[in-house]
Amino acid sequence: MASTVTGMPLDAAAIMSTVLEGILYGFSVLMFIGTIWTFTYKKRTRDVNRPIAAVAVFLFLLSTMHMVIDIIQLEDGLVKYRNTFPGGPTAFFADYTQETYVVKAALNLTQTLLADGVVVYRCYIVWKSARVMILPCMMWCAVAVCGGFTVYDLSLTSDANSVFTDQAGHWVTAFIFFTFTTNLFSSALLAYRIWTIERNISTVHTRRGIRPIVRVLVDAAVLYSAANLSAVICFALSNNGTYVIGNFLINPIISISFYMVFIRIAINEDTQDFLSTVSRTIETDRGIPLHYPMQTLQTAFRENNTSSWLK
């Protein structure tokens, strides 16, 4: 039995979601500029963290491409093919076989994998344990597999309403679930590791330095997780809100989550003092001093996710 689809018509949803995405994209552009400034201000070229700078630029390019394609698609559905597409604008925006939809789905997958991968990598940098990272890595691989099948199955779907009942819907559900859990689980591991580090640092000043780190990680995780959870709820209710969140709003949210982690930690002096203390020596649970290079720790704490997340 086919489920009853609720929510606004897809042409109206396309207009609303493109406007909301434009607002979030503008905010992400400002945060991208702030991120680049933190990379380059009073620093020599060789001192710039190039891998993380590359991730920031890549996320910006992906979200920009996504925004441009959304505008093109909106113009095609409401102007160019308004009177020629069978079924009108509503049918146009329900046809996932269009090239613009396929490209957007591929961009969504690429950005999600990049953001979730950064979260998992940052967690590994802090834990330095391959055994701890087995489950997060498996979950990331599940995101890649489910995302790949999602893109493929959606490219064969000519009616968006059928997504809630056919095989593509199962892949969409699995994809959202795994990216949600990957981001949440990796963030929890990271926060727990930071908390255990704090217990082994006796100075009051460095204990205060832990709070901004935990706070920014929690904020980024909540932001991305809330977006994914909203998509899951809308999908479970067969509501077109899934279309708005999944196709339009997730991309700028991923970028914003990445930028907010880097900027908020980079500008906090107590956090820098804390990182300096940790970089000299960290007492592990076994009581063995574990030395971390300063650059490595700053790389770990300044990266995002988003996911993962912390996209």
N, C-alpha and C positions, 0 to 999 in steps of 0.2 A: 504494500500500500504506500503510495506516494505521500510524503508529508506535506502539510500546508505551509507554504512560504509566507512569512509575515514581514512587515517593514515597508518602507517607502519604495516606490518604483525605482528601477535601476538608473534611469536617466536623471531623476532628481537626486538619487544617491551619488551619482557621478559628479554633479555640480557641487553638492555640499562637501563631498570628500576632497575634491580638488581645491576648493577654497581653504579648507582646514589644512590640507597638506601644504599649500602655499604659505600659510601663516607659520607652520612648524618649520618649513624649509627656510624661510627668512630668518627665523630664530637660530636654526642650525648654522646658517652662513655666518652670523655674527659670532657664534661660539667657535666656528672653524677659524675665523680670523684671530680670535683670542688664543686659540690653541697654537697656531703658527707663531703668534707673537711670543708666547712662552717658550717656544723652541729657539727662537732667534734673538730675543732681546739680550743685548750685552753678551753675546756668545760668539765664539769663533765657529767657522764652518765645521771644523773637525770635531767640535764638542757637541754638535747637534745629534740627537738620537735619531739616526736616519731610518731605521726600520719602523719606529713608531710614527715618525713624520710621514713615511710612505703610506702607512695604514690610514692615517688621518686624511691625507690627500685622496687616497683611493675611495674611502667612504664618502668624501665630498663629491667626487666625480660620479659615483654610483647614484647618490641621492639626486644630483643635478640631472643626470640622464633620465632618471625615473620621473622627475618633475616635468621635463621637456616632453617626454612621451605621453604623460597624462594630459598635458595641454593639447598636444596633437590629436590624441584620441577624443578629447572633449569637442574639439573643433570638427573632427570628422563626423561624430555622432549627431551633433546638434545643428551643424551647418552643411557640411559637404554632402553627407548621405542622408540628410533628414527626410527627404521626399523620395529617395530611390531605394533605400534599404528595406527589404521586406519586413513589415512589422513596425517600422519606424524606429525612433531613437531607443525605445525600451528594448526592442529585440536586438538592436545593434550592441548595446552595452551588456547584453546577456550572452553574446556570442564569444566564447573564449578561444575559438579557433583563429581569430584575427592575429595578425603578426604583432600588433602592438601589445596584445595581452600576453603572448608568448614571451616577448622580450622583457616585459615587466615582471613576469613570473621568474624568469632567469635572473634578473637583477635582484629580486627579493631573495632568492636562494643564495646568490653570491654574497650579498651583504650580510645575511644571517649567518652563513658559514664563517665569514671573516670575523664578525663580532663574537660569535660563540667560540671560535678558535682562539681569539685574543684572551677571552676569559679563562679558558682551559690552560693556555700557556702561562698566564700570569699566576694561576694557581700552582702550576708546576714549579715556577721560579721560586715561589715562597716555600713550598714543601720539599723540593729536591728529592722526591721519592717517586720512582716509577710505579711502585705498587699502589700508592694512593691514587695515581692518575689513571689506572686501568679503567675504572668505571666511567669517569668523565670522557675519556677518549672514545670508549665504546658508544656512549650516548651521542657524542659529536658525529661519529660515523653513521649512527642511526638517523641523525638529522640530515646528513648528506644523502643517504639512500632514499629516505621518505620524501625529501625535497625533490630529488631527481624524478621519482615516479609521479610526484604531484605535478611537476611542470609538464611531463609527458602526457599524463591523463587529461589535464586541463586543456592541453592543445587539441584534444580530440572532442571536447565538449562544446556543443553549439547552443546549449540551453543552460544558463547559470543555475536555474532552479533545480535541475537534475543533480547538481553537485551534492545536494544534501542526502541523496538516496543511492547514488551509483558508486562504483569503485573509487572514482576520483575523490569522493568525500571521505572515504576511509584513509586514503593517503594524506589528505589535508589534515584530518584529525590527528593522525600519527605524527605528522610534521610539526604541528603546533605543540603537541604534547611533549615531544622530545626536546624541542628548542626551549620550551618553558622549564622543563626539569633540568636540562643541562645548565642553563643559566642559574637557576635557583640552587642546585646542588653544588656547583663550582663556587658560587659566591659564598655559600655557607661554609665550605671547606676553607676558603680563603679567610673569612672572618674568624673562624675558629683558630686557625693557625696564628693570626695576628694577636688574638686574645691570649693564646698560650705564650707568645713572645712577650707580651706585656707583663705577664705574671713573673717573668724572669728578669725584668728590668726594675731596679729598686728605686730609681730617682723619681721624685714627684713630677718634675718637668717633663720627662719622657713619657710618663704615664698619661699626662694630659695630651701629649702628642698623638696618642693612639686614637683618641676620640674622633678627630676629623677624618681619619682613614676609614674607620668603621662606618661613620655616618655617611660618607660619600659613597662607599660601596653599597650600603643598604639602600640609599636613595636611588642609585642607578639601577640596582636589582629590582626594586619595587616599581620603578617607572616602566621598565621593559616587561616585567612579569605582569603588571596590571594590563598592559596592552594585549599580551598574549592571552591572559585569562578572559578578558572581554571578548576576544575573538572566539575562544572555546565556548563561552556561554551563548553567544549569538549563533554559533554553528549548531550547538545542541538544541536550540530553540527554532532552528530553521529560519533564522532572521537575516535579512539582507545587510544587517550591520556588519556581518562578517566581510562582505564585499568592501565596505568603507574602511574597516580597520586593516584587513589583510592586503588589499590592493593599493592603499594610499597612505595610511598613517604610520605603518610599521617602519618604513624606510627612514623618514626623518627622525623618528624616536630612537632608532638604533644609533644614528650619528650623534644626536644630542647626548645620549647616555655615554658615549665614548668621550666626547669633548668635556662633559661636566666632571668626569673623574680626573682627567688630566689637569684641567684648569684649577679646580678647587684644591687639589693637593699641592700643585705647584706654587700657589700663592700663599699657602699657610706656613708660617715660619716654624711653628711648633712641630708640624709634621716633618719638616726638613731636619730639625734637631733630632727627632725620633729616628728618622732613617739613618742619620749619621751615627747615632748610638748603636742601632741594630747592625749597621754595616761593620762595626768594629768587632763585635762578638755577640752571639746569641746562644743562650744556654738551652740546649735541647732537653727533652724529657729525661734523657739518660744522664744529664749533667755534663755532657761533653761540649766544650766550646765549638761553635760552628760559625766560621767566618764567611761573610757575604761581601762581595765587592759592592761599593757604593753605587756604581752605575747600574749594576744588575738589579739591586733593590729598587732604585728609583724607576727603572724600566718596568718592574713588576707592578709597582703601586700606581704608576702614572698611566698605564694602559687601561683600556676599557674592555667592556664588553659587551652583555646587551646580549645582546643580547644582549647577553647574554645573558639584545639583550639585553656582559651587562648591557648588550646591545643595548 
